[in-house]
Amino acid sequence: MAKFKQNDFNTALKNKFSNLSGILFYGPDRGQVLENFNTTSDAIAPDSEDGFSVFEFKAEEIKDDPSKLVDEATTISFLSSRKVIKIKDATNDIADTLKDLLKSTDKLEAFIIMSADELPPSSKLRILFETNPKLASLPSYTDDGENLSNLIRQTLVKNGIKKIPDEVLLYLRENFGENRATTRMELEKLCLYLYGKDFITLDDAINCIMDSSVLNMSDLPMSVAEGNNKKLSSVLNRLLNEGIYPIQLLRTVLYHFKNLYFMAGEVEKGQTISTVIENSKPPIFFKLKPSYERQLKFWNTDKIIKIISKLNEAEIMCKTTNSPAEIILSQILFNICAFANKKT
């Protein structure tokens, strides 16, 4: 049918996707992908524990035995409600099976919900959902701009906060947006902090949000570059459990080392480490400055260039090999961490 925008999705959700046979959620913001995935499933089949209405398959199951999808999608439900078929981490291998299925019948007995990570325009799965009149797709990119403002405003209003100054909304918007799941958790924490109040001040936002929002994603590259194995293990598990994609985490570490490369270059030109840190653009959060100082005492441009090359290779491996991206990510990060831990 089309590639939905959020408003299109909201409208279709209200109508329980009555004119569609399936929808694909994909994109780098895994938290938002899963949120839309679960919202859709709950709207069509509210009782997720009902074994007669909700069926969940792994992508590998459908690839190995396409009849599983065909049978459940074409078998009439025992109940009056519409069945739901859920497939997470879908791949292009499913596209042909679904395409043939849609050609063979005018109407499916089940609504198919799929999720995937970031898909290129050439993806067979994406092309199918964006061109077939019985299907639709909704990409989920990092929350920013008006979408993020609306999410923040709606959540606060829902929790009784009636007065939201523009400066507060701007501050929250600038400190959120890496991942929908993380944003949701920060907003929940903020609402608990404001419990019993019907307004929010800039001080409220700063006091509640600053430490975790600024340090959340930066914890990962900091622990890697400092050689802190224990912290890396804890941070990596936390971020993966929040639903952040391995490639997104790789790019976060890569960005840090690219920034560190330019800073190390200034040190090698004769500037003091403290001067380089103070003049950094964008400014470095004050709690991170001691960590940057320790890193710049160890990392020079020659070492950093090698690390950047390894990180680029790891990203390519995530996209081109059958090895789980989480394993590739863990191996490269712990190898860099071990190297940094030598402090030689």
C-alpha positions as CSV (number, residue, x, y, z in Angstrom):
1,M,0.0,0.0,0.0
2,A,2.5,2.6,1.1
3,K,5.2,3.7,3.5
4,F,3.2,5.1,6.4
5,K,4.0,8.2,8.4
6,Q,3.1,8.2,12.0
7,N,-0.3,10.0,11.4
8,D,-1.2,7.4,8.8
9,F,-0.4,4.6,11.3
10,N,-2.4,6.2,14.0
11,T,-5.5,6.4,11.7
12,A,-5.1,2.8,10.6
13,L,-4.6,1.7,14.2
14,K,-8.0,3.2,15.1
15,N,-9.6,1.2,12.3
16,K,-7.6,-1.9,13.4
17,F,-6.1,-2.1,9.9
18,S,-9.3,-3.3,8.5
19,N,-8.2,-2.8,4.9
20,L,-4.8,-4.4,5.3
21,S,-3.3,-7.9,5.7
22,G,0.0,-6.9,7.3
23,I,2.4,-4.2,8.3
24,L,6.2,-4.1,8.6
25,F,8.0,-2.0,11.3
26,Y,11.6,-1.3,10.7
27,G,14.4,1.2,11.3
28,P,17.4,2.0,13.6
29,D,15.2,3.0,16.6
30,R,14.5,-0.5,17.9
31,G,12.6,0.8,20.9
32,Q,10.1,2.6,18.6
33,V,9.9,-0.4,16.3
34,L,8.9,-2.7,19.2
35,E,6.5,-0.2,20.7
36,N,4.6,0.1,17.4
37,F,4.8,-3.7,16.9
38,N,3.3,-4.4,20.4
39,T,0.7,-1.6,20.1
40,T,-0.6,-3.1,16.8
41,S,-0.8,-6.6,18.2
42,D,-2.6,-5.4,21.3
43,A,-5.1,-3.5,19.2
44,I,-6.1,-6.4,17.0
45,A,-5.8,-9.2,19.6
46,P,-5.8,-7.8,23.1
47,D,-5.4,-11.2,24.8
48,S,-1.7,-11.9,23.9
49,E,-1.9,-15.2,25.8
50,D,-4.7,-16.5,23.7
51,G,-3.2,-19.5,21.8
52,F,-6.0,-19.4,19.3
53,S,-5.6,-15.7,18.3
54,V,-1.9,-14.9,18.5
55,F,0.9,-16.9,16.8
56,E,4.5,-15.9,17.0
57,F,7.2,-17.3,14.7
58,K,10.9,-16.8,14.3
59,A,12.1,-15.7,10.9
60,E,14.2,-18.9,10.6
61,E,11.1,-21.0,11.1
62,I,9.3,-19.5,8.2
63,K,12.5,-19.7,6.0
64,D,12.9,-23.4,6.8
65,D,9.2,-24.2,6.6
66,P,7.0,-21.6,4.7
67,S,3.9,-23.7,5.2
68,K,3.8,-22.6,8.8
69,L,3.0,-19.0,7.7
70,V,0.7,-20.2,4.9
71,D,-1.3,-22.5,7.2
72,E,-1.9,-20.0,10.0
73,A,-2.6,-17.1,7.7
74,T,-5.3,-19.0,5.7
75,T,-6.9,-21.0,8.5
76,I,-10.2,-19.6,9.8
77,S,-10.0,-18.5,13.5
78,F,-11.9,-20.5,16.1
79,L,-13.0,-17.2,17.6
80,S,-14.7,-14.2,16.1
81,S,-11.7,-12.0,16.5
82,R,-9.0,-11.7,13.9
83,K,-5.9,-13.7,14.3
84,V,-2.4,-12.1,14.6
85,I,0.8,-13.6,13.3
86,K,3.9,-11.9,14.8
87,I,7.4,-12.3,13.3
88,K,10.3,-10.3,14.8
89,D,13.6,-9.7,13.2
90,A,12.2,-10.5,9.8
91,T,14.5,-11.0,6.8
92,N,14.3,-10.9,3.1
93,D,14.0,-14.7,3.0
94,I,10.3,-14.3,4.1
95,A,9.4,-11.9,1.3
96,D,8.8,-14.4,-1.5
97,T,6.7,-16.7,0.7
98,L,4.5,-13.8,1.7
99,K,4.3,-12.4,-1.8
100,D,3.1,-15.8,-3.1
101,L,0.7,-16.1,-0.3
102,L,-1.0,-12.8,-1.1
103,K,-1.3,-13.8,-4.7
104,S,-3.0,-17.0,-3.9
105,T,-5.9,-15.6,-1.8
106,D,-8.1,-12.5,-1.8
107,K,-8.2,-12.3,2.0
108,L,-6.0,-13.6,4.8
109,E,-7.6,-14.9,7.9
110,A,-4.8,-13.4,10.0
111,F,-3.1,-10.0,10.2
112,I,0.7,-10.3,9.8
113,I,3.0,-8.0,11.9
114,M,6.7,-8.0,11.2
115,S,9.6,-6.1,12.7
116,A,13.1,-5.7,11.3
117,D,16.2,-3.6,11.8
118,E,17.3,-0.8,9.4
119,L,16.5,-1.9,5.8
120,P,17.9,-0.4,2.6
121,P,15.5,0.8,-0.2
122,S,16.6,-2.3,-2.2
123,S,15.4,-4.7,0.5
124,K,12.9,-7.3,-0.9
125,L,10.9,-7.2,2.3
126,R,10.7,-3.4,2.3
127,I,9.7,-3.2,-1.4
128,L,6.9,-5.8,-0.9
129,F,5.4,-4.0,2.1
130,E,5.7,-0.6,0.4
131,T,4.2,-1.6,-3.0
132,N,1.6,-4.3,-2.3
133,P,-1.9,-2.8,-1.8
134,K,-2.7,-5.2,1.0
135,L,0.4,-4.2,3.0
136,A,2.0,-1.2,4.7
137,S,5.2,-0.3,6.4
138,L,6.3,2.2,9.0
139,P,10.0,3.2,9.4
140,S,11.2,4.2,12.9
141,Y,14.1,6.6,12.9
142,T,15.5,8.5,15.9
143,D,12.9,10.7,17.5
144,D,13.6,14.3,16.8
145,G,11.8,17.6,16.1
146,E,8.1,17.7,16.3
147,N,7.6,14.0,16.8
148,L,9.7,14.1,19.9
149,S,8.0,17.3,21.2
150,N,4.6,15.7,20.8
151,L,5.7,12.5,22.6
152,I,7.1,14.6,25.5
153,R,4.1,16.8,25.7
154,Q,1.5,14.0,25.5
155,T,3.2,12.0,28.2
156,L,3.5,14.8,30.6
157,V,-0.1,15.9,30.0
158,K,-1.3,12.4,30.5
159,N,0.4,12.4,33.9
160,G,-1.3,15.6,35.0
161,I,1.4,18.2,34.0
162,K,-0.6,21.0,32.6
163,K,2.0,23.7,32.4
164,I,5.0,23.0,30.2
165,P,7.1,26.1,29.4
166,D,8.8,26.2,26.0
167,E,12.2,26.3,27.5
168,V,11.5,23.0,29.4
169,L,10.2,21.3,26.2
170,L,13.3,22.5,24.3
171,Y,15.6,21.2,27.0
172,L,13.9,17.8,27.1
173,R,13.9,17.5,23.4
174,E,17.7,18.2,23.2
175,N,18.4,15.6,25.8
176,F,16.2,12.8,24.4
177,G,15.8,11.1,21.1
178,E,18.5,8.4,20.9
179,N,16.1,5.6,21.3
180,R,12.3,5.5,21.9
181,A,12.6,2.9,24.7
182,T,15.2,5.0,26.5
183,T,13.1,8.2,26.1
184,R,10.0,6.4,27.5
185,M,12.0,5.3,30.6
186,E,13.3,8.8,31.1
187,L,9.8,10.3,30.8
188,E,8.5,7.8,33.3
189,K,11.2,8.7,35.7
190,L,10.4,12.4,35.2
191,C,6.7,11.9,35.8
192,L,7.5,10.1,39.1
193,Y,9.7,13.0,40.1
194,L,6.9,15.4,39.4
195,Y,4.2,13.3,41.2
196,G,1.6,15.6,42.8
197,K,2.5,18.6,40.7
198,D,0.7,20.0,37.7
199,F,3.6,22.0,36.3
200,I,7.3,21.5,35.5
201,T,10.2,24.0,35.7
202,L,13.5,24.0,33.9
203,D,15.2,23.1,37.2
204,D,12.9,20.1,37.6
205,A,14.0,18.9,34.1
206,I,17.7,19.5,34.7
207,N,17.7,17.9,38.1
208,C,15.9,14.8,37.0
209,I,17.2,14.2,33.5
210,M,20.7,15.6,33.1
211,D,22.9,12.9,34.6
212,S,21.3,9.9,33.0
213,S,20.4,11.4,29.6
214,V,23.9,12.8,29.0
215,L,25.7,9.8,30.4
216,N,23.5,7.1,29.1
217,M,24.9,6.4,25.6
218,S,28.3,7.9,26.4
219,D,28.9,5.3,29.1
220,L,29.6,2.8,26.3
221,P,32.5,4.5,24.5
222,M,33.9,5.9,27.7
223,S,34.2,2.4,29.3
224,V,35.8,1.1,26.0
225,A,38.3,3.9,25.6
226,E,39.3,3.8,29.3
227,G,39.7,0.0,29.3
228,N,37.1,-0.6,32.0
229,N,36.0,-4.2,31.4
230,K,33.6,-4.4,34.3
231,K,31.8,-1.2,33.4
232,L,31.7,-2.2,29.7
233,S,30.0,-5.5,30.5
234,S,27.3,-3.7,32.6
235,V,26.7,-0.9,30.1
236,L,26.6,-3.1,27.0
237,N,24.1,-5.5,28.6
238,R,21.9,-2.6,29.7
239,L,21.9,-0.9,26.3
240,L,21.2,-4.1,24.4
241,N,18.4,-4.9,26.8
242,E,16.9,-1.5,26.1
243,G,16.6,-2.6,22.5
244,I,19.3,-0.5,20.9
245,Y,20.7,-2.1,17.8
246,P,24.4,-3.4,17.8
247,I,25.2,-1.3,14.7
248,Q,23.9,1.8,16.4
249,L,26.2,1.1,19.4
250,L,29.1,0.4,17.1
251,R,28.6,3.8,15.5
252,T,28.4,5.5,18.9
253,V,31.8,4.1,19.7
254,L,33.1,5.0,16.2
255,Y,31.9,8.6,16.6
256,H,33.7,8.8,19.9
257,F,37.0,7.6,18.5
258,K,36.7,9.9,15.5
259,N,36.2,12.9,17.9
260,L,39.1,11.6,20.1
261,Y,41.3,11.4,17.0
262,F,40.9,15.2,16.3
263,M,41.5,16.0,20.0
264,A,44.6,13.8,20.1
265,G,45.9,15.5,17.0
266,E,45.6,18.9,18.8
267,V,47.6,17.5,21.7
268,E,50.3,16.3,19.3
269,K,50.5,19.8,17.9
270,G,51.5,21.1,21.3
271,Q,48.2,22.0,23.0
272,T,47.7,20.9,26.6
273,I,45.1,18.2,27.2
274,S,43.1,20.5,29.5
275,T,43.0,23.2,26.8
276,V,41.8,20.7,24.1
277,I,39.1,19.5,26.4
278,E,37.9,23.0,27.3
279,N,37.8,24.1,23.6
280,S,36.0,20.9,22.4
281,K,33.0,21.4,20.1
282,P,30.4,20.5,21.1
283,P,31.3,21.2,24.7
284,I,32.1,18.2,26.9
285,F,29.8,17.6,29.9
286,F,31.7,18.4,33.0
287,K,31.3,14.9,34.5
288,L,33.0,13.4,31.5
289,K,36.1,15.7,31.5
290,P,38.2,13.6,33.8
291,S,37.6,10.5,31.6
292,Y,38.6,12.4,28.5
293,E,41.8,13.5,30.2
294,R,42.7,9.9,31.1
295,Q,41.9,8.8,27.5
296,L,44.1,11.5,25.9
297,K,47.0,10.5,28.0
298,F,46.9,7.0,26.4
299,W,45.4,7.4,23.0
300,N,47.4,8.9,20.2
301,T,46.4,9.4,16.5
302,D,48.2,6.2,15.3
303,K,46.5,4.0,17.9
304,I,43.1,5.6,17.2
305,I,43.4,5.2,13.4
306,K,43.8,1.4,13.9
307,I,40.7,1.3,16.2
308,I,38.6,3.2,13.7
309,S,39.6,0.8,11.0
310,K,38.6,-2.2,13.2
311,L,35.3,-0.6,14.0
312,N,34.5,-0.1,10.4
313,E,35.4,-3.7,9.6
314,A,33.1,-4.8,12.5
315,E,30.1,-2.9,11.0
316,I,30.7,-4.5,7.6
317,M,30.7,-7.9,9.2
318,C,27.4,-7.2,11.0
319,K,25.9,-6.4,7.6
320,T,27.4,-9.1,5.5
321,T,28.0,-12.2,7.6
322,N,25.6,-14.7,9.3
323,S,27.3,-14.1,12.7
324,P,25.0,-12.5,15.3
325,A,25.7,-8.8,15.4
326,E,25.7,-8.8,19.2
327,I,28.6,-11.2,19.2
328,I,30.6,-9.2,16.7
329,L,29.9,-6.0,18.7
330,S,31.0,-7.7,22.0
331,Q,34.2,-9.1,20.5
332,I,35.4,-5.8,19.0
333,L,34.5,-3.7,22.1
334,F,36.1,-6.0,24.6
335,N,39.2,-6.3,22.4
336,I,39.6,-2.5,22.3
337,C,38.9,-2.4,26.0
338,A,41.7,-4.9,26.7
339,F,44.1,-3.0,24.5
340,A,43.3,0.3,26.4
341,N,43.6,-1.5,29.7
342,K,47.3,-2.2,29.0
343,K,48.0,1.5,29.3
344,T,51.2,1.0,27.2
